[in-house]
Amino acid sequence: MSTHQSRRFFLRHAAAGFSTLALSRSALAQAAPKPAQAEHTVTAPVGIEVNARPIPNFEPRDRARVRFGALQYRSGLVLTSPHRGFGGLSGFRFLDDKGERFLALSDQGTWFTGTIRYANGKMVGLDDVEAAPMLNSEGRPITEKRLWYDTESLARDGSLVYVGLERVNQIMRFDFARGGTGARGEVVPTPSAIRKLPYNKGLEALVFVPRDMKSQPLAGTLIALSEGGFDADGNLIGFLVGGASPGQFSVRRTDKQFISDAVLLPSGELLILERKFSWFTGINIRIRSIPLKSIAPGAVVDGPVLFEADLGHEVDNMEGIDAHVTAEGETVLTMVSDDNFSMLQRTLLLQFTLVD
């Protein structure tokens, strides 16, 4: 059996696999070491080594293919580290306009910062990577408080960084102008309906609509999307927090997909990263495009599928997505995977050009 076939076999059948879909996440949580045991956390900011192995082809069975729906494959990396706390990456945002400096978070309350190194437009490695504990208002790691560790979503408003905690369905805000990853977080007031989202299927994606997007009614609004919170019609629930028109809306659910992250493009399109898991077919990833102007309190929004991939491609449990525009005007999407700290999964960093 080839290496690629072996990976597909194990990912398709291992119970340690993808944490949100057909399998029981609560069972996985009970089986996994608790963050308070410091198995996967750090106690202070520390520089760490991250090794990167290139992924030359997104579809190993057809190496000449580079076009996948509306996306064109640019490059990818398999990331590994001797640092025990590296992994579980559930959110990813760039800190600059060049697609180099990044901020990521693990689902066990750890920040990661660093720089992507490029050669001829392709990612070749990560430099200056640091890990730091996410702190609460008292300056203590948030993981010290029971259940306050499943940090799944990430959004930026300048120096303000928002983090969604799935198990307690709360949102925290950090002012990076006050110490960067050493900033203390504060809980953001949210609608009571957010805290009523299902356990372990709550806040999975956060997007802040820039205040300078004057043509958008939602400018200055934090969009919060649930992974598996359903409305009366079985659609996925989203929330508009703050801004001029706070309220609740829904994203039409199709093909039994669950939301894992989202990113807002300068064009005003909200791209939603989705995934589903089946014991028979393994993992399936897709990206949908939804016009931001269609989102409003009470709305049910939908949009076309731009991209789909499965275990025949170089994917894993893709949980984070961001975008930047190159000097040549190309829109580049970057996706990161959550390996669930499992030997059967990988931390992947993938980049595509949006061509349509």
LINMO-V620454 format. One record per residue. N is the residue number from 1. BURIAL is # if it has 16 or more other ideal C-beta (glycine too) atoms within 10 Angstrom, else .. D_CENTER is the distance of its C-alpha to the mean C-alpha in Angstrom with 2 decimals. Layout:
N|BURIAL|D_CENTER, N|BURIAL|D_CENTER
This chain:
1|.|31.81, 2|.|29.73, 3|.|26.77, 4|.|24.45, 5|.|26.23, 6|.|26.04, 7|#|22.27, 8|#|22.10, 9|.|24.69, 10|#|23.10, 11|#|19.59, 12|#|21.42, 13|.|23.56, 14|.|22.13, 15|.|21.51, 16|#|19.10, 17|#|16.62, 18|#|13.66, 19|#|13.17, 20|#|12.92, 21|#|15.39, 22|.|19.13, 23|#|19.54, 24|.|20.07, 25|#|17.25, 26|.|19.93, 27|.|22.03, 28|#|19.40, 29|.|18.98, 30|.|22.76, 31|.|23.06, 32|#|20.58, 33|.|21.91, 34|.|21.29, 35|#|19.47, 36|.|22.76, 37|.|24.41, 38|#|22.57, 39|.|21.75, 40|#|18.29, 41|#|18.64, 42|#|20.63, 43|.|23.40, 44|.|23.56, 45|.|21.95, 46|.|22.72, 47|.|22.51, 48|#|21.23, 49|.|21.86, 50|#|19.15, 51|.|20.68, 52|#|19.50, 53|.|21.00, 54|.|20.90, 55|#|20.01, 56|.|22.85, 57|#|22.36, 58|#|19.47, 59|.|22.03, 60|.|24.45, 61|.|26.96, 62|.|27.44, 63|.|27.03, 64|.|28.54, 65|.|25.89, 66|#|23.37, 67|.|22.84, 68|#|20.40, 69|#|20.75, 70|#|20.08, 71|#|18.28, 72|#|20.13, 73|#|18.95, 74|#|19.37, 75|#|18.43, 76|#|16.26, 77|#|16.40, 78|#|16.47, 79|#|15.87, 80|#|18.07, 81|#|19.59, 82|.|22.64, 83|#|20.96, 84|.|20.50, 85|#|17.57, 86|#|15.38, 87|#|12.62, 88|#|10.21, 89|#|7.30, 90|#|4.39, 91|#|3.65, 92|#|5.73, 93|#|8.72, 94|#|12.18, 95|#|15.16, 96|.|17.69, 97|.|18.64, 98|.|19.33, 99|#|15.95, 100|.|17.18, 101|.|16.44, 102|#|12.88, 103|#|11.33, 104|#|8.68, 105|#|8.73, 106|#|9.51, 107|#|9.89, 108|#|13.50, 109|#|13.79, 110|#|13.91, 111|#|13.20, 112|#|13.27, 113|#|14.81, 114|#|16.53, 115|#|17.63, 116|#|17.10, 117|.|20.63, 118|#|21.80, 119|.|25.06, 120|.|26.32, 121|.|23.00, 122|.|21.23, 123|#|18.91, 124|.|21.16, 125|#|19.81, 126|#|18.28, 127|.|20.73, 128|.|21.25, 129|#|18.32, 130|.|18.67, 131|#|17.34, 132|#|18.23, 133|#|18.19, 134|#|16.68, 135|#|19.93, 136|#|21.31, 137|.|24.10, 138|.|26.63, 139|.|25.06, 140|.|24.29, 141|#|21.10, 142|#|19.35, 143|#|19.42, 144|#|23.17, 145|.|22.91, 146|.|22.58, 147|#|19.25, 148|#|17.74, 149|#|15.27, 150|#|12.47, 151|#|10.11, 152|#|6.87, 153|#|6.07, 154|#|7.33, 155|#|9.93, 156|#|13.05, 157|.|16.64, 158|.|18.63, 159|.|19.10, 160|.|17.67, 161|#|14.20, 162|#|12.91, 163|#|11.05, 164|#|10.86, 165|#|12.56, 166|#|12.47, 167|#|15.85, 168|#|17.85, 169|#|16.06, 170|#|16.64, 171|#|15.18, 172|#|16.19, 173|#|17.05, 174|#|17.80, 175|.|20.20, 176|#|19.54, 177|.|23.00, 178|.|24.31, 179|.|23.50, 180|#|20.05, 181|#|18.04, 182|#|21.29, 183|#|21.06, 184|#|21.71, 185|#|19.54, 186|.|21.14, 187|.|20.34, 188|#|20.06, 189|.|22.42, 190|#|20.82, 191|.|22.55, 192|.|23.84, 193|.|22.30, 194|#|18.79, 195|.|20.27, 196|.|21.80, 197|#|18.68, 198|.|18.93, 199|.|18.44, 200|#|15.26, 201|#|14.07, 202|#|13.61, 203|#|11.17, 204|#|7.67, 205|#|6.91, 206|#|9.03, 207|#|10.79, 208|#|14.08, 209|#|16.84, 210|.|18.93, 211|.|22.40, 212|.|24.08, 213|#|23.05, 214|.|26.47, 215|.|26.71, 216|#|23.85, 217|.|25.01, 218|#|21.64, 219|#|21.82, 220|#|21.01, 221|#|19.04, 222|#|15.77, 223|#|14.16, 224|#|12.65, 225|#|11.66, 226|#|12.44, 227|#|11.32, 228|#|14.97, 229|#|17.25, 230|.|19.99, 231|#|22.73, 232|.|26.30, 233|.|25.83, 234|.|22.87, 235|#|20.33, 236|#|16.93, 237|#|17.37, 238|#|15.94, 239|#|17.42, 240|#|18.72, 241|#|19.18, 242|#|21.87, 243|#|23.13, 244|.|26.23, 245|.|25.34, 246|.|23.35, 247|#|23.10, 248|#|21.42, 249|#|20.66, 250|#|19.47, 251|#|17.51, 252|.|19.82, 253|#|18.70, 254|.|20.03, 255|.|20.27, 256|.|18.91, 257|#|15.24, 258|#|12.56, 259|#|9.66, 260|#|6.10, 261|#|4.70, 262|#|7.42, 263|#|9.34, 264|#|13.07, 265|.|15.53, 266|.|18.84, 267|.|20.64, 268|.|19.45, 269|#|17.34, 270|#|14.13, 271|#|12.05, 272|#|10.22, 273|#|8.24, 274|#|10.10, 275|#|11.44, 276|#|14.60, 277|#|16.60, 278|.|20.37, 279|.|22.80, 280|.|24.73, 281|.|22.34, 282|#|19.35, 283|#|15.81, 284|#|15.39, 285|#|12.61, 286|#|13.23, 287|#|12.51, 288|#|14.71, 289|#|16.17, 290|#|17.47, 291|.|19.91, 292|#|19.05, 293|.|22.77, 294|.|22.75, 295|#|20.69, 296|.|23.15, 297|.|24.19, 298|.|25.40, 299|.|24.04, 300|.|22.67, 301|#|20.65, 302|.|20.06, 303|#|19.76, 304|.|20.25, 305|#|18.15, 306|#|17.62, 307|#|16.35, 308|.|16.59, 309|#|16.53, 310|.|17.53, 311|#|18.87, 312|.|21.45, 313|#|18.88, 314|#|16.99, 315|#|13.79, 316|#|12.42, 317|#|9.84, 318|#|7.14, 319|#|3.74, 320|#|2.16, 321|#|5.38, 322|#|8.26, 323|#|12.00, 324|#|15.33, 325|.|18.93, 326|.|21.30, 327|.|24.90, 328|.|26.04, 329|.|24.13, 330|.|21.60, 331|#|18.14, 332|#|15.73, 333|#|12.20, 334|#|10.11, 335|#|7.59, 336|#|6.79, 337|#|7.60, 338|#|8.26, 339|#|12.06, 340|#|12.94, 341|#|15.60, 342|#|17.54, 343|.|20.16, 344|#|19.57, 345|#|16.02, 346|#|14.72, 347|#|12.17, 348|#|11.92, 349|#|11.36, 350|#|12.44, 351|#|13.93, 352|#|15.72, 353|#|18.15, 354|#|18.21, 355|.|21.89, 356|.|22.61
